[in-house]
Amino acid sequence: MDLEFSPEDMAFREEARRFIAENYPPELRAKIAHAEELEKEDYLKWHRILAKKGWVAPAWPVEYGGPGWTTTQRFIWSEELARADTLPILPFGINMVGPVIYTFGTAEQKARFLPRILSGEDWWCQGYSEPGAGSDLASLRTRAVRDGDHYVVNGQKTWTTLAQHADWGFFLVRTDPDAKAQEGISFLLIDMKSPGITVRPIITLGGEHEVNEVWLEDVRVPVDQRIYEENKGWTCAKFLLAHERTGIAGVARSKRGVERIKTIARTEMDGDKPLIANAFFKRKIAELEIDLTALEYTELRTLASEASGRGPGPESSLLKIKGTEIQQRITELALEAVGHYGAPYFRGFPEGDNQYPIGPDYAHRAAPTYFNGRKTSIYGGSNEIQRNIIAKMVLGL
């Protein structure tokens, strides 16, 4: 595997770095630095800037609005975004349902939905998990019954990220209750303003309203909003999850996270010396960097495979497992590094309050980020399930 960047790639890196420096909204950087809660408009600011440039969907084919980048350029772009600590583009439209639509959708569905995903006009959420149907997704019970040109949908979804802001959702529903589990599922696009949809907040350990319950009661969905064939939605679901798991690895941002821990450890004291001088803490950082480097090479091999025309396979499960474990280790080390400053974490103060959190700025989000990070080994298919996939598809067990 050739790890040297070409002169063209290096020129692209400089162009990407310059564009981010000149165009990333400074108000977003300030809100994140002060641990302020982000609104819908905050998420969309950077999205719209990238959409106008034509860079919001790096992996999309040119014919659907992608920039035509090579896999190497996409890798460089992810590194530069992480280096600049930009707010990540939400994956639900760009990285999840968009590729499903341009791969399995009709010409009419592509023309209707893809431009609005690119522009940010439509905010998407994911309706997969249910109470009792998370890792065992094929046991889902949300029903869709055909009624003429519509489906009538009833059921409940849970852990639906940022559904409180969503315009549309992509949902897995059971359309044939008598078929084998995976064979009786369809993939529907549902307008979140449809009568019968109720979104209820779930407040996480970090104090955020990030995830939700979504209830569907006699929701009428036009049949032309089904992607692919009826009862064949599992094909779309597997395709989407493979792409989601690859993205979850988050190598570039984990590298940036390790650098932040080093910065904290050079500042925080351990007795009369900086924490970075503590042999045990230094060893934890070294072990983390070794594992992260190994993961990066695995991601590069996956990208090389995609460049040769193969889609993500079982290696996406490996990326998901190791990537999320490393992310959790990073949040654990950050919390360990800030010490007692991590105990009284804050989610913000009432308007007009002049109090300010105790300790340095980098400590304010250590505990909420740690708590929020507990979910990474669960969503996208729990790591236990990913190990089963590897055992079957890679090891043949």
N, C-alpha and C positions, 0 to 999 in steps of 0.2 A: 504494500500500500504506500503510495507516494504522499508524504506528508508536507512536501514543499509547496508553498503558494506561488502561483505564476505571477509575473509582473502585472497582468491584467487583474488578477484577484487582489493584489496589493493596492492597485489603483482604485478598485471597487471599495476596499476597506476604508481608504481615505475619503472617498466620496460619501460613504455611509456615515462615517464618524462626523464629517463636516455637516451633513444634512441634519443629523440629530442635534448637534450643538446649536445650530442656527434656528431650528424649528420646534424643538420640544418645549411645550408651554411651561414657563418658569413657575406659574401659579400651581401647577400640578406637583412640581418638585417641592414647593413650600408646604402644600397640604400634607404630603406624605411625610416630610421631615418632622412636622408637628403632630403627626398621628391623628389628623382630622379625618372624620368620616367622609368617604367619597360619595358624591351624588351621581345620578345617571349621566348628567351632562359632563362630569369630570371624566368618566370612562370614554365618552364619545369624542372629546376634544382631539386627543392624539389619533384616534381612529380616523377622524375626518381629514386630518392633515395628511396622514399616510395614504388615504383613499385618493385624495386630490393629486398626490404625487404618483399614484399607481403602484405603491409599495405595500399595501395593506394585506395582500394575500400572496405571500412569497411562493407558496407551493402550487398555486392554481395554474392551470394551462393558460397560455396567452389568449386563446380564443374565448375564454370566459372572464378575462380581466386580470390575469396574473402578469407579473413583470417579465416572465421568460428567463428567470435566473437559473443558473446551474445549482446543483446540490451544494457545491463549495461556496457559492455566493450566499445561499440560504444559511449555511453554517456560520459564515462570517457575519451576516446580518444579525443572527441571534446573539453572537458574542458581543457585537457592538451595542445592541439594545441592553444587554445585561451590564456591560461596562458603564453605560450611562445611567443605570438605575431607572430606566423608563418604566412607566406603568404598562404591564403586559396588555396586549390586545386580547379581549375576551375571546375564548376559543369556540364558543357554541355555534356561532354563525360561520366564521372564517374556517376553522379547522375541523369542525364536526359535520354540521348539516350541509354546508356548502359542497364539500366533496361528494357527499351522498347524492345530492341533487344533480350535480353535473355528471356523475357516473351512472346513476340509475333513473334519473328523472326524464320526463318527456320534454320535447322542445318547448312546449308551452310553459311547463313548470320552470325550466331553466330561464326563459325570458322573463317570467313573472318574479321569481325570487332572487336570482343571483345578483342582479344589479343593486337591489335594495340591501342585500347582505354586504356587498362591497362598500356602499356609500354609508352604511350605518343607520339608514332609515328604519330598518327593522332590527330590533333587539331580540335575540333568541334565547330560549331556555330548553333544558333537556328533561323530558319526561320518561325516564327509564325506571329508576328504583321505586319500589313500593314497600309498605310494611309487610315483611315476610317474603319479599322478592328483591333482594339486593344483589348479593353475590350469586344466588341462584335465580338469575334474572328470568330464565325461561318459565318459572312458576308464576309469573305475573298474572293478575286476575282482572285488571281493567278490561271491560268488555266493550266491543264495538259491534252493534247489530245493524245490518244493512236495512235501510228503509228507502227504497227508490233510489234517488240520486244522492242520498246522504247516508252516513253512518250515525247512529245514536250511541254516544259514548258515556259510560258510567264507570266510575272507579276513583281510586286515590293514588297519587304519586307523592313521594317524599324526598327530602334532601335536594329539592329543586333549587339550584343556585341562582340567586338574583331574579327569581321569577316575579318579584314585586315590580320589576322594571320592564318585563318582557312584553313585546308586541306579538310574538309568535313562539310556539313551542313545537318540538318534534317529539312524538309520543309513540311508544310501543304499546299496542293494544291487542287483545285476543279476539280474533274474528272467527275462529273455529274451535269451540270448546271441546270437541270430540277428537281432534287431531292430536298427534304426538306434540309434546310441549313446544318445541321449536318450530314445528310446521304449521301451527295455527295462529301465528302472530303477524300483524301487519304494521307498517310504518306510516303514521299519519302526521301531516302538518296541520296544526290547529291554531286558529286565531285566538289569542289569549283574552280578547275582549268579547268572546262569544258568550251568550247567555248560558248560565249554568256552571261557569268556572269560578271557583273561590280560591284565593291564595291566602294562606295563613302563615304568619312568621314563626320560625324556630330560632330562638336566640342561643348562640353558641357559648362555649365556655369563655371565649375571649370577649364576650359582650356584644358581638356583632350580629346584626340582622343580615346574614348572608344567604341562609338557606330557608326553605319554605316547604309546607305541605300544599299540595294542589288537589282540590276536589273537583271532580267532573260529574255533574248531575244532568242527564239527558241533554248533553251537548251535541248539537247537530253539526256534522262536519261533511262538507261536500266530498263526494267520491273522487273528484279530480284533484284532491289534496292528499291522496294516497300516493306514496312513492313506491314504484315497482309493483309487482303483482300482489293480489290479495293472498294472505297466508304465507308470503315469502319474505316478510319483513325481517326475519332473522338474518338473511343474507346482508341486508343493509346494516343491521345492528352490529354484526361481526366486523364488517368493513369499517364502520365508524369507530368501534372500540379499538381496533388495531392502530388507527391513526391517533386516537386520543391517548393511548398508552405510550406511544412513541414520544408524543409531546410532553407527557407528564414527567418524563425523565429529567427535564430541566437542567441539563448539564451546565450551560453557560451561566445561568443565574446562581447555580450552586457554587461555581467557581468564584463568582462575585461575593457570595455569602461567606466563603472561607476567608477571602481578603478582608471582609469587614470584621470577622472574628479576630484576625491578627491585629487589626488596628485597635480594637477594643482591648485586647490583651497587652498591647504596648502601653496603654494608658492606665488601665486598672492595676492596682498594686497588690502584691502578695507578700505581706510583711513589708520589708524594706526594698523589695525588688519588683519590677514589672511582672505581671502574670505570665507574660510570654517567656520569662526565664525559668518558670516552674517546669521541671523535667517531665512530670506526669501530664501536665496540660499540653506541653509541646509535643509529646508523643501522640496524644489524641488528635492534634491537628495534622501531624505527619501521616498517621494511619488514614485519616479522612482524605487527605490529598492523594494518597496512593490509590485508594478505592475510586476516587473521583476520576483520576487519570485513566484507570482501567475502563471505567464506564464511558469516558469520552472516546476511547478507541473503539469500543463496541458501537457507540452511536455513529462514528465515522464509517465503520464497516456497513452499518445499516443504510446510511446515506449512499454509500457506493453501490449497494445492492439496488436501491431505488433508482440510481442514475442509470443502471443497466436495464431498467424496465420492469424490475420486480417490485411488487408492493411490499409493505411491511408484513413479515410473517411472525412465527413464534418468538423471534428475537425481541419483538416489541414487549412481550411479557417480561423478559429479562431486564430490559431497560426500565420498565415500570417498577419492578421490584427493587432493584438496586438504586434507581433514581430517587424513589420516595424514601427509602431507608436512609440514604445520604442526606436528603433534605431534613429529615427528622433529627439526625445527628447534629446537623448544623444549628438547628433551633435549640437543641439541648446544650451545645457548647456555648452559644450566645447567652443563654440564661445563666449558665454556670459562670461565665465571664463577668456579667454585670452584678452577680452576687445579690446582696440584700436589696439593691435598687430594683430588682425584678419583682419583689414581693408586692409593693403597693402600686400595681399597674392601674392605668386610667384609660377610660374610653372617651374622655372629653368632659367638659364642664358646662353648666347651664350658661346661657347667653348673659353676658355682663359680669360673670364671675372672674375675679382677678387672681385666683389661685393658679399654681403651676405645678406640674408633677415634680417630685423630688428626684434629684440626681441628673446625670448628663442626658442629653437628648437621645443618644443611642440606646439608652436603657428603657425608654418609655414603652416601646413595643415588644420588648423581649419576651415577656410572659404571654401576652395575647397571641403573638406569633407562634410561640411554642405550643400553646393549647390548640390553636387552629391547625397546626401541622400534624396533630394526631390523626387527622382524617386522610392524609395523603396515601397511606398504605391501605385504605379501604375503598375510596372512590375509584372509578374506572375499572372495577373488578378487583376485589381484595387480593392482597399478595398471596394468600393461601390458595386462591383459585388460580392465580398466575403460575404458581409452582405446579399445580396439577396439569396445566396446559403444557408447560415445559416437559414434565414427566412423560406425557402422552405423545406430544408432537416432535420432541427433540430426542428424548431418550428411548422412546418406544416402549414404555412400561405399561 
